[in-house]
Amino acid sequence: MSVSRLGPSALRAPSGRAAVAPFQAMDVMVEAAALEAEGRDIVRMEVGQPGGAAPEAARRALGAMLEEPLGYTVALGLPALRAAIAALYQERHGLDLDPARVIVTTGSSAGFQLAFLALFEAGDRLAMADPGYPSYRNIARALGLEPVRLEAGWPERFQPSPALLEAAARAGPIHGLLAASPANPTGSMLDRAALGALIEATEALGAAFISDEIYHGLHYETPAPCALEHSDEAFIINSFSKYFAMTGWRIGWMIAPERFIRPIERLAQNLFICPPHASQTAALAALSPAAGRELDARRAGYARNRAHLLGMLPAAGLARIAPADGAFYLYAELPEALGDSGVWCRRLLREAGVAATPGLDFDPIRGARFVRFSFAGAFERVREGAERVESFLTKRS
């Protein structure tokens, strides 16, 4: 029997679902690493990567566990961890949260996937603010949803608003709204009144409200309110990556209304089996009081970095910076004379040795005018980066 050999033109091509935009921050990270491999000293301000290690309690918990079997857990996560996360909401927000509504996930990315799959049908329209975290729209597209761009700007403090949402609804049905506070890339936050008004407007449309609260705990004046303070129907996505400094551990959580728990459990069983057992054990220890004191001290370090950059960058020529209420980013508008932010960031990296992220990652329409700096590193490196940016801008003025 002869076997036919298909030519390249007859082979299947990648699906349309795979045609998502690259994550430029990661591309900058790759180029920065290549320059470091050549011996260059690069100040890394391109990714949201906490500069320090996970809390000592988390590291010790993992070390103690290495002599024990690491196996599957239940799909929704270790009961003790779910209970500890529920207790966090009592401590931070005064909420009496049933641990059964807490779902431990393989990072926040799995949380978004599970929430989108549980809430929406293919073709549904999900509104989100631009600028915003690019994976929102890319995960949505990969799952067959239509991202709906809300062009948030300076008047809205780069946050979605009821007016923007209602304008989008006039153009077509809105099935959900995803809001982030504090937000990536801007660090801007919704206050209690603004968050409540946005949830009310969303629910008036019969749409789901998904609240990205990954940067909760990283605030510099008033703590961010939780969407659950306004509605039990909200979906909450959070993570141990940012405040808890556990990016590589890939552990997060979601809070959902009770009627969604079993459907989400079925999805999680099939898509992920369970979150990593080792990371769950470490995360439980990261919720201890001792870890909290360590993490709050680290936030004070971020505050110092933020204050230094807010003092230097405007004086150097980057005067328009989004409200940096929380997280660990500054989102700056480039003066028109500096040109496209993608080109500017490549020059900044190659000529000044500073890695920053062009705004097109976060806003494909207006992002060519913006650049994001992460100040999650050590103060000495953030200060060095600011001095290099100032020198680079001065030479080109």
C-alpha positions in Angstrom: 0.0 0.0 0.0 1.4 3.3 -1.0 1.4 6.2 1.4 0.6 9.6 -0.1 2.8 12.5 1.0 1.1 15.8 1.3 2.9 18.9 0.2 3.2 21.9 2.5 0.2 23.6 0.8 -2.1 20.8 1.8 -1.1 20.8 5.5 -3.4 22.5 8.0 -2.5 26.1 9.0 -2.7 27.5 12.6 -6.3 28.3 13.6 -7.7 31.8 13.7 -7.8 31.5 17.5 -4.0 31.4 17.5 -3.8 34.7 15.6 -3.3 36.8 18.8 -0.9 39.7 19.0 2.5 39.1 20.7 3.0 40.4 24.2 5.6 43.1 23.5 6.7 43.3 27.2 7.9 39.7 26.8 9.6 40.6 23.5 11.5 43.4 25.2 12.4 41.0 28.0 13.9 38.6 25.5 16.0 41.4 23.9 17.1 42.7 27.2 18.2 39.3 28.2 20.2 38.9 25.0 22.0 42.2 25.7 22.8 41.0 29.2 24.2 37.8 27.8 26.6 40.0 25.7 27.8 41.6 28.9 25.6 44.8 28.9 24.3 46.2 32.2 20.5 46.5 31.6 18.1 48.2 34.1 15.0 46.0 33.9 11.8 48.2 34.0 9.8 46.3 31.4 7.8 43.6 33.2 5.7 43.5 36.4 8.1 41.3 38.3 8.6 42.0 42.0 12.2 42.4 42.8 12.3 40.3 45.9 11.7 36.6 46.6 8.5 35.1 47.9 7.9 35.6 51.6 10.2 33.6 53.9 7.2 31.7 55.3 6.3 30.5 51.8 9.8 29.4 51.0 10.1 27.5 54.3 6.7 25.8 53.8 7.9 24.6 50.4 11.2 23.3 51.8 9.4 21.4 54.5 7.1 19.8 52.0 9.7 18.5 49.7 10.0 15.3 51.7 6.3 14.6 51.3 4.4 13.4 48.2 3.4 16.2 45.8 0.3 15.0 44.1 -3.1 16.0 42.7 -5.3 18.1 44.9 -9.0 18.7 44.3 -9.7 20.9 41.3 -10.9 23.9 43.4 -7.8 23.9 45.6 -6.8 22.9 49.1 -9.7 23.6 51.6 -7.3 25.2 54.0 -6.1 27.6 51.4 -9.6 28.5 50.3 -10.5 29.2 53.9 -7.5 31.4 54.4 -8.3 33.4 51.2 -11.9 33.9 52.5 -10.4 35.1 55.8 -8.3 37.7 53.9 -11.6 39.3 52.7 -12.8 39.6 56.2 -9.5 41.3 57.2 -9.2 43.6 54.3 -12.9 44.4 53.4 -15.0 43.2 56.3 -16.7 40.7 54.1 -18.1 37.4 55.4 -17.1 35.2 52.5 -18.1 31.5 52.2 -14.8 29.6 51.4 -16.9 27.4 49.0 -17.0 30.4 46.6 -13.2 30.6 46.5 -11.5 28.8 43.5 -7.8 28.4 43.5 -6.3 28.7 40.0 -3.1 28.2 38.2 -2.2 31.9 38.2 -4.7 34.6 37.3 -4.5 33.6 33.7 -6.4 30.4 34.4 -8.9 32.4 36.4 -9.7 34.6 33.4 -10.0 31.5 31.2 -12.4 29.8 33.6 -14.5 32.9 34.1 -14.8 33.6 30.4 -15.8 30.0 29.7 -18.3 29.9 32.5 -19.9 33.2 31.7 -20.0 33.6 28.0 -20.9 31.9 24.7 -18.7 32.2 21.6 -19.4 35.5 19.9 -20.4 37.3 23.1 -19.0 40.9 23.5 -16.8 41.6 26.4 -16.0 45.3 27.2 -12.7 46.4 28.7 -10.8 49.6 29.0 -7.9 50.6 26.7 -5.2 51.0 27.9 -5.3 47.6 29.6 -3.5 44.3 30.1 -3.2 42.8 26.6 -3.9 39.3 27.6 -7.5 40.3 28.4 -8.3 40.8 24.8 -6.1 38.0 23.6 -7.6 35.4 25.9 -11.0 36.6 24.9 -10.3 36.3 21.2 -8.7 32.9 21.6 -12.0 31.7 23.3 -14.1 33.1 20.5 -15.3 36.3 22.3 -15.3 39.8 20.8 -13.3 42.3 22.9 -15.0 45.7 22.9 -12.7 48.6 23.4 -13.6 51.4 25.9 -11.3 54.3 25.1 -10.5 55.5 28.6 -8.3 58.6 28.8 -7.2 61.4 31.1 -10.8 62.6 31.9 -11.7 59.0 33.1 -8.3 58.6 34.8 -7.8 55.7 32.3 -10.6 53.7 33.9 -13.9 52.5 32.3 -16.9 54.6 33.1 -20.7 54.2 32.9 -20.8 56.7 30.0 -18.2 54.7 28.0 -20.0 51.5 28.7 -23.4 52.8 27.8 -22.0 54.3 24.5 -20.5 50.8 23.7 -23.9 49.2 24.4 -25.6 51.5 21.9 -23.3 49.9 19.2 -24.2 46.3 20.1 -25.1 44.1 23.1 -22.5 44.0 25.9 -22.4 40.7 27.7 -19.7 41.5 30.2 -17.3 44.2 31.5 -13.8 43.5 32.7 -12.4 46.2 35.0 -9.0 46.4 36.8 -8.3 48.5 39.9 -5.4 49.1 40.4 -4.9 48.8 36.7 -2.0 47.7 34.5 -0.4 49.7 32.9 -1.5 52.9 34.6 -1.8 52.0 38.3 -5.0 54.1 38.4 -7.8 53.0 40.8 -11.5 53.3 41.0 -12.7 54.7 44.3 -15.6 53.2 46.1 -18.3 55.5 44.5 -16.9 55.1 41.0 -16.7 51.3 41.4 -20.2 51.1 42.6 -21.6 53.2 39.8 -19.7 51.1 37.2 -21.1 47.8 38.7 -24.6 49.3 38.7 -24.3 50.3 35.1 -23.0 46.9 34.1 -25.8 45.0 35.9 -28.4 47.3 34.4 -27.4 46.0 31.0 -27.8 42.4 32.2 -24.0 42.0 31.8 -21.4 40.2 34.0 -18.9 42.2 36.0 -15.4 40.8 36.2 -13.0 42.6 38.6 -9.3 42.2 38.2 -8.0 42.8 41.7 -4.5 41.3 41.1 -2.8 44.5 42.4 -4.8 44.7 45.6 -2.4 45.3 48.5 -0.2 47.5 46.4 -1.6 51.0 47.1 0.1 54.2 48.2 -2.7 56.1 49.9 -6.2 54.6 50.1 -6.6 50.8 49.7 -8.6 49.7 46.7 -12.2 48.7 47.4 -13.4 45.2 46.4 -16.2 44.7 43.9 -17.9 42.3 46.3 -18.5 45.2 48.6 -21.1 46.3 46.0 -22.4 43.1 44.4 -22.3 39.3 45.2 -22.7 38.8 41.4 -19.3 40.1 40.6 -16.5 37.7 39.6 -13.2 38.5 41.3 -9.8 37.5 39.9 -6.7 37.8 42.1 -3.3 36.3 42.3 -0.3 35.7 44.5 2.0 37.1 41.8 2.1 40.8 42.6 1.6 41.8 46.3 2.8 38.4 47.4 5.8 38.4 45.0 5.1 34.8 43.7 5.0 35.3 39.9 6.8 32.1 39.0 4.8 30.0 41.4 1.7 30.3 39.1 -1.0 30.4 41.8 -4.0 32.7 42.0 -7.7 32.6 42.9 -11.2 33.5 41.7 -14.4 34.2 43.6 -17.7 33.5 41.9 -21.4 33.4 42.7 -22.4 30.1 44.3 -24.4 28.8 41.2 -21.2 29.0 39.1 -19.0 26.9 41.4 -19.9 23.4 40.1 -19.7 24.5 36.4 -16.3 26.1 37.0 -15.2 23.0 38.9 -16.0 20.8 35.9 -14.1 23.1 33.6 -11.1 23.2 36.0 -11.0 19.4 36.3 -10.8 19.0 32.6 -8.6 21.9 31.6 -6.1 22.0 34.5 -6.8 19.0 36.8 -5.7 21.1 39.8 -3.4 24.0 40.7 0.2 23.0 41.6 0.2 21.3 45.0 3.6 22.8 46.0 2.4 26.4 45.1 -0.8 26.0 47.1 1.1 25.0 50.2 3.5 28.0 49.8 0.5 30.3 49.2 -1.1 29.2 52.4 2.0 30.2 54.3 2.2 33.5 52.4 -1.1 34.5 54.1 0.4 34.3 57.6 0.8 37.4 59.7 4.6 37.2 59.6 4.5 37.2 55.7 2.1 40.1 55.8 4.5 42.2 57.8 7.3 41.3 55.3 5.1 42.2 52.3 4.0 45.5 53.7 7.6 46.5 54.2 8.2 45.6 50.6 5.3 47.9 49.6 7.1 50.7 51.4 10.0 50.1 49.1 7.8 50.4 46.1 6.5 53.6 47.5 10.0 55.0 47.7 10.7 53.9 44.1 7.5 55.5 42.9 8.2 58.8 44.7 11.7 58.9 43.1 10.4 58.4 39.6 7.6 60.9 40.0 10.2 63.4 41.0 12.7 62.7 38.2 10.7 61.8 35.1 8.6 65.0 34.8 11.7 67.1 35.3 13.4 65.1 32.6 10.6 65.8 30.1 8.0 63.1 30.7 5.5 65.4 32.4 2.2 63.6 31.7 2.0 60.5 33.8 -1.2 58.6 34.5 -2.5 58.6 38.1 -0.3 55.9 39.8 -2.6 55.1 42.7 -1.4 51.5 43.0 0.5 48.6 41.4 4.1 49.4 40.5 4.0 51.1 37.1 4.2 54.6 35.7 2.4 55.1 32.3 3.9 58.2 30.7 2.9 60.0 27.6 5.8 60.8 25.3 6.2 64.3 24.0 5.3 64.3 20.3 8.9 65.2 19.3 10.1 61.9 20.7 8.2 59.9 18.0 6.8 56.4 18.2 7.1 54.7 21.6 8.1 51.3 20.0 11.1 53.0 18.3 11.9 55.1 21.4 11.9 52.1 23.7 14.2 50.1 21.4 16.6 53.1 21.3 16.4 53.5 25.1 17.3 49.8 25.5 20.2 49.7 23.1 21.6 53.1 23.7 20.9 53.7 27.4 20.5 50.2 28.7 17.0 50.6 30.1 14.2 48.2 29.3 10.7 49.7 29.2 7.5 48.6 27.5 6.0 50.6 24.6 2.3 51.5 25.1 1.1 49.6 22.0 1.0 46.5 24.2 -1.8 48.1 26.2 -3.6 50.3 23.7 -3.2 49.3 20.0 -4.7 52.7 18.9 -3.1 55.3 21.1 -0.3 53.3 22.6 2.4 54.6 20.2 2.4 57.8 22.3 2.9 56.0 25.7 5.6 54.0 27.6 5.3 52.0 30.8 8.0 51.8 33.4 7.9 49.2 36.1 9.3 50.3 39.5 9.1 46.8 41.1 12.9 46.4 41.4 15.4 47.5 44.0 15.7 51.2 44.7 19.3 51.4 43.5 18.3 49.9 40.1 15.2 52.1 39.8 17.4 55.2 40.6 20.0 54.1 38.1 17.2 53.6 35.5 15.8 57.0 36.1 19.2 58.7 35.7 19.8 56.9 32.4 16.3 57.9 31.1 17.0 61.5 32.2 20.4 61.5 30.4 18.9 59.9 27.3 16.2 62.5 27.1 18.6 65.3 27.7 20.9 64.2 24.9 18.0 64.1 22.5 16.4 67.4 23.5 
